[in-house]
């Protein structure tokens, strides 16, 4: 999937994973960051073979959906979309330990933050 396309879970090369564990990893990374994102509407989006964790954020730099999918390398791909599903940014091959920091950089963190 490319930037400026409408996200389509059937076109994302991913595999099934436990979204509850991934969601816990996000919150455990740094709960202060997670709280600042204004997360709502958390769902598992997709089908049995491939699905993504999707949630809506109202961050300082991004307002829209965030999709997290596990790729074939056991690493995460993250897609940032408008509320209507247009991809505006993406990060690929992200380790689980880096999820919170990577997402925070895209949707919330500004230079004035001191954490």
Buried (B, 14 or more C-beta within 10 A) or exposed (E): BEEEEEBEBEEBEBEBBEBEEBBEBBEEBBEEBBEBBBBEEEEBBBEEEBBBBBBBBBBEBBEBBBBBBBBEEEEBBBBBBBEEBBBEBBBEEBEBEBBBEBBBBBBBBEEEEEE
